[in-house]
């Protein structure tokens, strides 16, 4: 099972007509492709930036409530009366540190390593940087070499390629001229050459690496529940604070600063600080335990999501899949009617109880 989105596929590759299997592209053809943007540019990482991580962990409802009360207390009372505010630093720090570590790991995630492939141009083979490869380049490969772009095999001498990183299939695949070669695979035996047909962001491994590094916000019922509690607490705090400040100023005739400090001290216990902090600590402990098992957690609430999993779907190679199959391509043999076949498949799909809304 591949890792592309449902409906995506690698189209049948067509060798370019201008490339000679002996000489490769000429300098003029390379320059033309560079000018046309047909180069193997590096895909943009889609994981969150440090600023986004900090913003997501700092600007929360809990931090807003405690932060305002903390600032007020620092302004009217000694610092020892403001120690409750340090829970913000602990809670925020746990989230930022963990997500920053996950970001660094994701940004370094790539199926294609830093290699210098051998490319044949103007009849001469030379090593170049991966980013200098252009569409239709003729790339030579041998044992241990990685395919850095998608292409079609042009020459093969006992060529066997391992595609396990991409498809999960452990057995090497024998390649013949005209066969497809996917980026991210590597040669285990033999040698040959292939012509680049997909470069840059269109390459299979580039799409796979970008999809794996994409950040997806995790829904957490715990955090949603805590946020709801804090929302109601905020509504209750306003009339409570007004009542307390009037009581301190009018009834007890205290000074303004002392009245404010006592009011803040009276409403801070309404905020479930311990619940918020212990939730983050519990998530952090789960991240550490998963890390010991070589598991990467992008966001702390993912621990909660994992705890709610009751079924995990795997294929025969151990690759994580979904509880179903997706049709990505239909090839008609002989004189079959493609429209009729699509209609039949559509009826079969609609009759599947797992796909039919209840």
C-alpha positions as CSV (number, residue, x, y, z in Angstrom):
1,X,0.0,0.0,0.0
2,X,1.5,3.3,-1.0
3,X,1.5,6.5,1.0
4,X,0.1,8.8,-1.5
5,X,-3.3,10.5,-1.0
6,X,-6.3,8.6,-2.2
7,X,-6.8,9.2,-5.9
8,X,-3.2,10.1,-6.5
9,X,-1.0,7.9,-8.6
10,X,2.2,7.9,-10.5
11,X,1.2,8.1,-14.2
12,X,2.8,5.9,-16.7
13,X,6.1,7.5,-17.5
14,X,7.1,8.5,-21.0
15,X,10.8,8.7,-21.9
16,X,11.6,12.1,-23.4
17,X,12.4,12.0,-27.1
18,X,15.3,14.4,-26.9
19,X,17.5,12.4,-24.6
20,X,20.1,10.0,-26.1
21,X,20.9,7.0,-23.9
22,X,24.5,7.4,-24.9
23,X,25.1,11.1,-24.4
24,X,22.2,12.2,-22.2
25,X,21.1,15.8,-22.3
26,X,23.1,18.5,-23.9
27,X,24.2,21.7,-22.1
28,X,21.6,23.6,-24.1
29,X,18.8,21.2,-23.1
30,X,19.8,21.5,-19.5
31,X,19.8,25.3,-19.6
32,X,16.4,25.2,-21.3
33,X,14.9,23.0,-18.5
34,X,16.5,25.2,-15.8
35,X,14.9,28.3,-17.3
36,X,11.6,26.4,-17.4
37,X,11.8,25.5,-13.7
38,X,12.0,21.8,-14.4
39,X,14.6,21.2,-11.7
40,X,14.8,19.0,-8.7
41,X,14.0,21.7,-6.1
42,X,13.6,20.7,-2.5
43,X,10.0,20.6,-1.2
44,X,9.0,23.1,1.4
45,X,8.6,21.6,4.9
46,X,5.1,21.8,6.2
47,X,5.8,21.3,9.9
48,X,5.1,24.2,12.2
49,X,7.7,27.0,12.8
50,X,9.0,27.7,16.3
51,X,6.9,30.9,16.4
52,X,3.7,28.9,15.7
53,X,4.6,26.4,18.4
54,X,5.3,29.1,20.9
55,X,2.1,31.0,20.0
56,X,0.0,27.8,20.3
57,X,1.3,27.0,23.7
58,X,1.4,30.6,25.1
59,X,-1.9,32.0,23.9
60,X,-4.3,29.7,25.7
61,X,-7.4,30.4,27.8
62,X,-5.6,29.1,30.9
63,X,-2.5,31.3,30.4
64,X,-4.8,34.3,29.8
65,X,-6.7,33.9,33.0
66,X,-3.7,33.1,35.3
67,X,-1.5,35.6,33.4
68,X,-3.8,38.5,34.0
69,X,-4.2,37.6,37.7
70,X,-0.4,37.1,38.0
71,X,0.4,40.5,36.5
72,X,-2.2,42.2,38.9
73,X,-0.7,40.4,41.9
74,X,2.9,41.4,40.9
75,X,1.8,45.0,40.7
76,X,0.1,45.2,44.1
77,X,1.7,42.6,46.3
78,X,5.1,41.0,47.2
79,X,6.5,38.4,44.8
80,X,6.0,35.6,47.3
81,X,2.3,36.1,46.9
82,X,2.6,35.6,43.2
83,X,4.1,32.1,43.1
84,X,0.9,30.7,41.6
85,X,1.8,32.3,38.3
86,X,4.9,30.0,37.8
87,X,2.5,27.2,36.8
88,X,2.2,29.1,33.5
89,X,6.0,28.7,32.9
90,X,5.9,25.0,33.7
91,X,2.8,24.2,31.7
92,X,3.9,26.2,28.6
93,X,7.5,25.0,28.8
94,X,6.5,21.3,28.7
95,X,4.5,21.9,25.5
96,X,7.0,24.0,23.7
97,X,10.0,21.8,24.5
98,X,8.2,18.6,23.4
99,X,6.8,20.1,20.2
100,X,10.1,21.7,19.3
101,X,11.9,18.4,19.6
102,X,9.2,16.8,17.4
103,X,9.6,19.6,14.9
104,X,13.4,19.1,14.6
105,X,12.9,15.4,14.0
106,X,10.2,16.0,11.4
107,X,12.3,18.6,9.6
108,X,15.1,16.1,9.3
109,X,12.8,13.4,8.0
110,X,13.5,12.6,4.4
111,X,13.6,9.3,2.5
112,X,16.2,10.8,0.2
113,X,19.6,11.4,1.8
114,X,22.2,13.8,0.9
115,X,23.8,12.0,-2.1
116,X,25.5,13.1,-5.3
117,X,24.1,11.1,-8.2
118,X,26.1,10.4,-11.4
119,X,24.4,12.1,-14.4
120,X,25.3,11.7,-18.0
121,X,25.4,14.9,-20.0
122,X,27.0,15.7,-23.3
123,X,28.3,12.1,-23.3
124,X,30.2,12.6,-20.0
125,X,29.3,11.1,-16.7
126,X,29.8,13.4,-13.7
127,X,28.6,13.7,-10.1
128,X,26.3,16.6,-9.4
129,X,24.2,17.8,-6.4
130,X,20.7,16.4,-6.2
131,X,19.2,19.9,-6.6
132,X,21.0,20.3,-10.0
133,X,19.1,17.4,-11.6
134,X,16.7,18.5,-14.3
135,X,13.8,16.7,-16.0
136,X,14.9,14.1,-18.6
137,X,18.4,13.8,-17.1
138,X,20.0,10.4,-17.6
139,X,21.2,9.1,-14.2
140,X,23.6,6.2,-13.7
141,X,23.0,3.9,-10.8
142,X,24.9,1.0,-9.3
143,X,24.8,-1.1,-6.1
144,X,24.1,1.0,-3.0
145,X,22.9,4.0,-5.1
146,X,19.6,5.7,-4.3
147,X,17.1,6.9,-6.9
148,X,16.7,10.6,-6.1
149,X,14.0,11.3,-8.6
150,X,11.2,9.3,-10.3
151,X,12.1,7.9,-13.7
152,X,12.0,5.1,-16.3
153,X,14.7,2.5,-16.7
154,X,16.8,3.0,-19.9
155,X,19.7,0.6,-19.3
156,X,19.7,-2.5,-17.0
157,X,22.4,-5.0,-16.3
158,X,21.0,-7.4,-13.7
159,X,19.4,-4.4,-12.0
160,X,17.5,-5.1,-8.8
161,X,16.0,-2.3,-6.7
162,X,14.7,-2.4,-3.1
163,X,11.5,-0.4,-2.8
164,X,10.7,-1.4,0.8
165,X,11.0,2.1,2.2
166,X,8.2,3.2,-0.1
167,X,5.9,0.2,-0.5
168,X,6.8,-2.0,2.5
169,X,7.6,-4.9,0.1
170,X,10.8,-6.5,1.3
171,X,11.8,-8.4,-1.8
172,X,14.0,-6.6,-4.4
173,X,12.3,-5.9,-7.8
174,X,14.1,-6.7,-11.0
175,X,14.0,-3.8,-13.4
176,X,14.1,-4.0,-17.2
177,X,14.3,-1.1,-19.7
178,X,11.0,0.7,-19.7
179,X,10.2,-0.2,-16.1
180,X,9.3,2.6,-13.6
181,X,11.9,3.6,-10.9
182,X,10.6,5.4,-7.8
183,X,12.6,8.0,-5.9
184,X,13.6,6.8,-2.4
185,X,14.4,3.2,-3.6
186,X,17.9,2.0,-3.9
187,X,19.9,-0.5,-5.9
188,X,20.9,-3.8,-4.3
189,X,22.4,-5.6,-7.3
190,X,23.4,-4.9,-10.9
191,X,23.5,-1.5,-12.5
192,X,22.1,0.6,-15.2
193,X,20.6,4.1,-15.9
194,X,17.3,5.7,-15.8
195,X,15.7,8.9,-17.2
196,X,14.2,11.4,-14.8
197,X,10.4,11.9,-15.4
198,X,9.4,13.5,-12.1
199,X,11.6,15.9,-10.2
200,X,11.2,18.2,-7.2
201,X,7.9,18.2,-5.5
202,X,6.4,15.8,-8.0
203,X,8.7,13.0,-7.1
204,X,7.2,10.1,-5.1
205,X,9.6,10.3,-2.2
206,X,9.3,14.1,-1.9
207,X,5.5,13.7,-1.6
208,X,5.9,11.0,0.9
209,X,8.4,13.0,3.1
210,X,6.2,16.1,2.9
211,X,3.1,14.2,3.9
212,X,4.9,12.6,6.8
213,X,6.2,15.9,8.1
214,X,2.8,17.6,7.8
215,X,1.4,18.8,11.2
216,X,-2.1,17.9,12.0
217,X,-3.8,19.3,15.0
218,X,-4.9,16.5,17.4
219,X,-8.4,16.7,18.9
220,X,-8.2,16.2,22.7
221,X,-11.4,15.7,24.7
222,X,-9.4,16.3,27.9
223,X,-8.2,19.7,26.7
224,X,-11.6,20.6,25.2
225,X,-13.2,19.7,28.6
226,X,-10.7,21.8,30.5
227,X,-11.2,24.7,28.1
228,X,-15.0,24.5,28.7
229,X,-14.5,24.5,32.5
230,X,-12.2,27.5,32.2
231,X,-14.8,29.3,30.1
232,X,-17.4,28.9,32.8
233,X,-14.9,29.8,35.5
234,X,-14.2,33.0,33.7
235,X,-17.8,34.0,33.6
236,X,-18.1,33.2,37.4
237,X,-14.9,35.1,38.2
238,X,-16.1,38.5,37.0
239,X,-19.1,38.9,39.4
240,X,-17.1,37.2,42.2
241,X,-14.3,39.7,41.8
242,X,-16.7,42.6,41.8
243,X,-18.3,41.3,45.0
244,X,-14.9,40.7,46.7
245,X,-13.5,44.1,45.8
246,X,-16.6,45.9,47.0
247,X,-16.5,43.9,50.2
248,X,-12.8,44.7,50.8
249,X,-13.2,48.5,50.1
250,X,-16.6,49.2,51.6
251,X,-17.2,46.7,54.3
252,X,-13.7,46.1,55.6
253,X,-12.4,49.6,54.6
254,X,-9.1,48.2,53.3
255,X,-6.7,50.1,51.1
256,X,-7.0,49.7,47.3
257,X,-3.8,47.7,46.8
258,X,-4.6,45.4,49.7
259,X,-8.2,45.0,48.5
260,X,-7.0,44.0,45.0
261,X,-4.4,41.5,46.4
262,X,-7.0,39.9,48.6
263,X,-9.5,39.8,45.7
264,X,-7.0,38.1,43.4
265,X,-6.1,35.7,46.2
266,X,-9.8,34.8,46.6
267,X,-10.5,34.0,42.9
268,X,-7.2,32.2,42.0
269,X,-8.4,29.0,43.7
270,X,-11.4,29.0,41.3
271,X,-9.0,28.2,38.5
272,X,-8.1,24.4,38.3
273,X,-4.4,25.0,38.0
274,X,-3.5,21.5,39.3
275,X,-5.8,19.9,36.7
276,X,-4.1,21.7,33.8
277,X,-0.6,21.1,35.0
278,X,-1.1,17.5,35.9
279,X,-2.7,16.9,32.4
280,X,0.4,18.3,30.7
281,X,2.7,16.3,33.0
282,X,0.8,13.1,32.3
283,X,1.1,13.7,28.6
284,X,4.8,14.4,28.9
285,X,5.4,11.2,30.7
286,X,3.6,9.3,28.0
287,X,5.8,11.0,25.3
288,X,8.9,10.0,27.2
289,X,7.7,6.4,27.4
290,X,6.8,6.3,23.7
291,X,10.2,7.9,22.9
292,X,11.9,4.9,24.5
293,X,10.0,2.7,22.0
294,X,11.2,4.8,19.1
295,X,7.9,6.6,18.6
296,X,7.7,10.3,17.8
297,X,4.8,12.4,19.2
298,X,4.2,15.7,17.4
299,X,1.7,17.1,20.0
300,X,1.1,16.2,23.6
301,X,-2.7,15.4,23.3
302,X,-1.8,12.6,20.8
303,X,-1.1,10.5,23.9
304,X,-4.8,10.7,24.7
305,X,-5.8,9.8,21.1
306,X,-3.5,6.7,21.2
307,X,-5.1,5.6,24.5
308,X,-8.5,5.6,22.8
309,X,-7.4,3.4,19.9
310,X,-9.0,-0.1,19.9
311,X,-8.1,-1.3,16.4
312,X,-4.9,-0.9,14.4
313,X,-5.0,-1.9,10.7
314,X,-1.8,-3.2,9.1
315,X,-1.0,-4.8,5.8
316,X,1.1,-7.9,5.4
317,X,4.4,-5.9,5.5
318,X,3.5,-4.2,8.8
319,X,2.7,-0.8,7.1
320,X,0.0,1.2,8.9
321,X,-3.1,1.4,6.7
322,X,-6.8,2.3,6.9
323,X,-9.7,0.0,7.5
324,X,-10.5,-0.2,3.8
325,X,-9.1,0.0,0.2
326,X,-9.1,2.8,-2.3
327,X,-9.2,2.4,-6.1
328,X,-6.5,4.7,-7.6
329,X,-6.5,3.4,-11.2
330,X,-8.6,1.3,-13.6
331,X,-6.9,-0.4,-16.5
332,X,-9.2,-2.0,-19.1
333,X,-7.9,-5.2,-20.8
334,X,-8.7,-5.8,-24.4
335,X,-11.9,-4.2,-25.7
336,X,-13.6,-3.8,-22.4
337,X,-16.0,-0.9,-21.8
338,X,-14.4,1.3,-19.2
339,X,-17.6,3.3,-18.6
340,X,-19.5,0.1,-17.8
341,X,-16.7,-1.2,-15.5
342,X,-16.7,2.1,-13.6
343,X,-20.4,1.9,-13.2
344,X,-20.3,-1.7,-11.9
345,X,-17.5,-0.8,-9.4
346,X,-19.5,2.2,-8.3
347,X,-22.5,0.0,-7.6
348,X,-20.3,-2.4,-5.6
349,X,-18.9,0.4,-3.6
350,X,-22.3,1.9,-2.8
351,X,-23.5,-1.5,-1.7
352,X,-20.7,-1.9,0.8
353,X,-22.3,-1.5,4.3
354,X,-19.0,-0.1,5.6
355,X,-19.3,2.8,3.1
356,X,-23.1,3.3,3.3
357,X,-24.2,6.1,5.7
358,X,-26.7,5.0,8.3
